[in-house]
Amino acid sequence: MPRRQVALLIAAVAVMSLSGWLVRNYYGPNRSLEETRSLGEDLVLQGRDAEYVRVWQRYVHRHPDEAAAHAALASGLIARERRACAEVSIARALELDSELPQAHYGQGMLHEWPADYAQADRDYAHALSLVDAALAELPDDVHLQRLRCRLLLSLSDTKGASAAAEEGLAAHPDDPWLRLLLASALQVDGRLEESIDECDRVLATRPDAVRACEAKAHALSEMGEDEAAIEALSQALEVSPHCTSALLYRSWLSVQQGDLKSARRDCATAVRTNKQGARGYFVRANLVEGELRAQSASGSGSYLFAWVNYYLQRRRAIKDLERTLELDPWMASAHVDLAQWRSWSGDDGEARMHAQIAVDLYSEKIEARPPTSAAYLWREGAYMVLCDYAAARADAQSALEVADGPGAREAAQMHLDYINEVDPAGAPPTSGAESPAGKEAQEQ
């Protein structure tokens, strides 16, 4: 065979091989919708959200006209904090099937982002009516049962969500997602030990269930057992070392424990893994305060060194918080932190602006959703920047009243004590029977 023909044959084989490699690696195996859904559920359970997104992106490339695939992709994009991309996927899903409950659920989650809770609830309620209609025809469909639980949780109906999860588990006792949804409902209701038991039941059959470890860690932390919570997260990260949510939560808890080295390492990995995620920059900004607190406690270095270090660290924290709000302008907690840093820097105008935004965002959330101790305490921090000590004290007291566990009660009491120290004239009496409010605070 002439050399030219041999060369052309080799080139053709090479092109075909390259094309095969691209198809295999970009589009992945040609799975069915049910196979892709099953794989996706496993990936999310294992905390592998980035892989979940890639699997559904590949499926959508092959099947661009399947509404369920676009809705599934959107849920992964929301978890990865890709709001704009998720909006495109949800819009496409609804264009293809205007009555797809998963798409309306995703649309509700997107409306939660900018604190449009009324519209979110309308989306959830419509999705729930669609699911109920579908379950009337397919009562044992596990995917519909899970979605019903999620929608009830989103509508703050924890009792209904618990009942729906238990009903689903009667038909599917080994389903890890129904059991985790039951654990979530129990946790929101303050039944922390029961929630942990459900997580342990999942882990007994699925030791790779990262989401069960995370849910268990949240419940343990609310009980004031941060070290045990860190152990649960470490178990999760053995399975999925790049799970952003587990990394950031362990980093946050490590700061509370004074383990700044571990906190920095986890946070750096999380930011590197998801550079477009606002939460990573937010946690990194909070590391700065922990580092400064540790340095102050150690008393090391000269006054000049301490001042220069504070100035540099302050700039770092502000930069990370500005990046957080660039990626997620509705993150109320980031507005609180930025307000505090601006206040400490003497930039009162900027500080008050961010504090007021945080107050407005948290007020909307507290009105629309069952208020949590954390929501009250974050709003209290914003009121402190605004020097509205009466409102701050009221929020700290409310946080104490709704606290679900020892950890939350301890945090609320610490905030209340600090407000009374800053504004002693407004503090309630600490002895005697003149003030029922003061007596109630002492009893708690």
N, C-alpha and C positions, 0 to 999 in steps of 0.2 A: 504494500500500500504506500502511495507517495507520502512524503513527509508532511506535506501541507494538509492532506486528508487526516493523517494521524493527529496532527496538532488541533484541527478543527474538532475531531472526535473527543479528544481529551478535554478541550474547552467546553464542549456541550455537556459532557459528563460532570464537569466541575460546576457548571451553571445549574444543572439539575440537582446536584447534591446540595448546593448553596440554597436553592429554592426550597428544597425539602427541609433543610435545617431551619430556615426562616419560618416556614409554616408550622413546623413542629414546636419551635420555641416561642413564636409570637402568638399564634392562635391556639397552641396546645392541642391535645387529643380532641377529636370530634365527639364530645360527650352529649348525651341527651339532656334535656332540661332537668329531669329528675336526678340524673347522676351529678350534674353540676350543682344543683341545690344541696344534695347530700354532702358533696365535697365541701361546699361553702360553709355549711353548718359546722362541719368538723373543724375547718380552719378558724372560724370565729371562736368556737369553744376552746381552741388551743391558743387563742390570743394572736393569731397570725393574720391581722387585718389587711396588711399590705398585699399578702398573697391572695386573700379573698377578693380584693379589688381586681387584681390581675386576672384571676380565673374568670370573673364575670365580664371584664373588658374583652377578653378573648372570645367568650361566648357571644357577646353582643356583636362583635365583628362578623361572626359567622351567621348570626340570626338577628339582624337589625330590626325586625318587625315583631319581636316578641316582647309584649308589654311587661310581663313578669320579670324578664331578665333585666330590663332597664330599672325597674323598681328595686330589684335585689342589688344591682350595682350602686344605686343611690344610697342604700343603707350603709354600704361599706365606705362610700365617699363621705358620708356624714360622720362616721366613726373616725375617719382620717382628717376631719375638719376641713374638707374641701366643699364648702357650701355652694360656690358658683357652679362647679361641675355637677354637684348633686341636683341642683335646680334644673339643669339641662336634662338630666336623666329622668327626673320626675315628670317634667313637662312632656317628654317623649312618651313615657309610659301612659300618661293620661290621654295623650293624643291617640294612642293606639287602643286604649281601653279605658274609657272615662269612668267605669264602675269597678275598677280594680282596687280592692280594699288596701292592698299593700302600698299602692301609690298614694292613696289618701292619707295613710299612716305616715309615710315619708314626708308628705307635704305638711302635715301637722308638725313633725319634728323641725322642719325648716322654718315654720312660723314661730316656733319656740325661741329660735336663735335671736331674733330682734325683739323679743318680749311681746309678740303679738299673740297673747294667750287666748283671747276670745276666738280668733280665727283658728288657732291650733285646736281648740276644743271642738269647734264645728267640724273640722276635718276628722278628728278622732271619732266624734259621734256618728258622722256619716259612714266612716269605715266600719264602725262597730255594727251599724244596721246592715251593711252589706255582708259582714261576716256571719251575723246571726241568720240571715236569709240563706247563706250558703251552707251553714251547719244544719239547717232544717232538712236539707237534702243529703248532706254527707256528715252525719253526727260524729263519726269516729275519725275524721280527717285531722291528724295531729298538727299539721301546719296551720289549719284554721283555729284549732284550739289554742295553740301558742299565741297566734296573733290576737285572739280575743283577750287572753291574759294581758298581753302588752298594752292593748288599747285601754283596758280597765285600769291598769296602773297609770297610764298617761292621763286618764280622766280622774285620777286620785281616788278611785273606788278600790281601796285595798281589800276590803272584805269580799267584794265581788271577784277580784282577781284571785284571792286565796281559794274561794269556792270553785272558780273555773279551773284553776290549776289542779286542785284535788280531784275534781270530776274527770279531768283529762288523764290524771295519773291512774285512776281506776281502770281506764281502758289501756293505758300505755305506762305501766309501772316503771319501766326502765328508761323512760325518756329523760335525758339529762336537762333539756331546756325547760320542760314543764316544772321539774323540781327546782331549778334555779329561779324560775319566775315565782314559784311559791316562796322561796327563800327571800326574794326581793320584797314581796308583799309583807312577809312577817317582819322584815327588818324595818320597813317604813312604819309599821304599827308598833315598833319598839319591842317586839318579841325577839330579842337578839339571840338568846341561847337556842331557841327553836330554829331560827334562821341558820345558825352555825351547824346545827344538827342536819338540816337539809343539805347544806353544802358538803358536809362529810359523807352523806349518803351518795352524793354524786361522785365524790372522789374515791369512794370505795370501789366503784365499778369503772370509773374513768379517771385514773390518777393523772392523766394529761389535761384535765379540764382546768385550764388557766382561769376561766371566768368564775369557776367555783372558788378557787383560791382567792381571787380578788374580792368576791362577795363576802367570803369569810373574813378577810382582812378588814373590810369596812366595818363589819359587825364587831369584831374584836377591838378595833380602835374606839368605837363608840362606847364599848364597855371599859375603856381606859387601859386596855392591854396592848399597848403599842408594840412592845417587843414581840409578842405572839403574832401580831399583825404583820410585822416585818418578816417573821419566819414563814408565814403563809405566802407572802409575796415572793420570797426567795424560792419557795417551792414552785411557784408559777414561772419564775424566770429561768429555772432549770429546764423547763419544758420549752419555753419560748423566750430566749435571751434578749430579743429585740421588741418585746411587747411594750409599746410606748406607755400605755395606761399603768401597767404594773411598775415600770421603771420610775415614772413620775410620782406615783403614790408612795413607793418605797423611799424615794428621794425626800419627799415631803416629811414622812415620818422620821427619817434619819436625822433631819434637821432638829425635830423636836427632841430626839434622843441625844443630840450633841455630836453625832457621828458625821461631821461635815465632809470628811474625805469620801465616805461612801455616797453621801448625798450628791456631791459634785460629780462623781463618776457615773452614777445612774442618770443624772440629769443630762450630762454631756452625751451619753449614749442615746437618750431619748431624742434630744434635739438633732443629733446627727441622723437618726433613723427617720425622723419626720420634720424636715426643715420648714414645712409650711403649716405646722401645728402651733397654734397660739399658746396652748397649755405649757409646752416645753419652755418657752421664753418666760412665761409667768412664774413657773417654779424656779427657774434660774435666777430671776430677780429676787425672789424671796430668800434664796441662799445667801444673798449679800447681807441681809439683816442678821441672819444667823451667824455669819462669819464675824461681823462687827461686834455682835453681842459676846461671842466667845473671846475675841481679842480684848474687849473691854474688861471682861471678867478676869482674864489672865494678868492684866496690868503690865504687859510687856511693851517695851519700846518707849521712846521719848514722847513728849507732848507734840512736838513737831511731826514726828513719824505718824502718830495717831491721827493728826489733823489731815496730813497729806493722804494717808490711806483712806480716811473717811471720804475725802473729796473724790478720789479716784473710784472708790467703790460706789459712791452715790451716782456718779456719771454712768457707771456700768448698769446699775439697777434701773435708772431712768431710761436708758437706751433699750434695755430688754422689755420694759413695760410699754414703751412707745411702739416697739415692734409687735408686742402682744396685741395692742389695740389697733394697729394697722391691719393685722390679720383677722381680728375679731373685735370690732368697735363696740360690741354690746356686752363684753365681759365685765360685769359690774365690779367684781373683786379686783380686777386690774385697775379700774378707775379709782377705787379706794386706795390701793397701794401707791399709785402715782400721785394722788392728792396728798398723801402723807409725806412722800419724798419731796414734792414741790413745796409743801409747807415748811419742812425742815430746812429747805434751801432758801427760804425767805420769799419765794415766788407765790405770794398769797392769792393773786388773781387766778393763776392756773390751778392752784390747789383747790380753791373754792369751786371753780368750774367743774373739775373732775369729781369733787365730792358731791356736788348737786346732781350730776349725771348718775352717780352711783345710788344716791338716795332715791331718785326717780325710778331707776331700774329695779331696785330691791322692793320699793313700795308696790310697784306693779306685780312683782312676783308674789309678795306676801299676801296681796289682795286676791290674786287669782289661784294660788296653789296653797295647800296646807302648809303653814309657815314652819320652817325648821329653825333650830337653835342657831345653826351656822348663818342663815340668812339674816336673822336679827343681829348677830354679832358683827357681820360685815357692814350692815347699815349703821350700826352703832359707831363703827370706826369712821364712817363718812360724816356722821353728825359731830364727832369729836373734832374733825378738821374744821367744820363750820362753827365750832364753839357752842353748839346747841346741846348743853349738858343735860337739860331736862329730857330731851328726846333720846339722847344717848343712854341715859339711865333707864328710861322706860323700855328701850330695846334690850338692854342687858337683863333687866328683870323678866321680860318676856322670854328671852332666850333660856333663862333659868327655869321658867315654868314649863316650856315645851321640850326641854332636854330629855332625850331618850335613855341616856346611859351616864355612868359616872364621869367618863371623859368629857362629855358635853357639859355636864353640870359644873365640873371643875373649871372649865374654860369660861363659862358664863360668870361664875362667882369671881374669878380673877379679873375679868373685865369690869364687873360691878365695883369691886374693891378699888380698882384703879380710878374709875370715874369719881368715886367718893373721896379719893385722895386728891384728885385734881380740883374738884369742886366740893369741898367739905361743907360749904354753906347750904348746898342743896341736898345733902345726904340725909336720909331718914334717921330718926333716933335709933341708937343701938341698944337701948335698955328701956325698961318701963313698958307700960301698956298703952301709952298715948297714941301710938301709930300702929294700926293693924297691918299696914303694908310692911313696916319695919319688922314686926314680929314674924310675919309670914316669911320674909326673906331670911331671917335668922334660922327658922325651922328648916328651910330648905338647905 
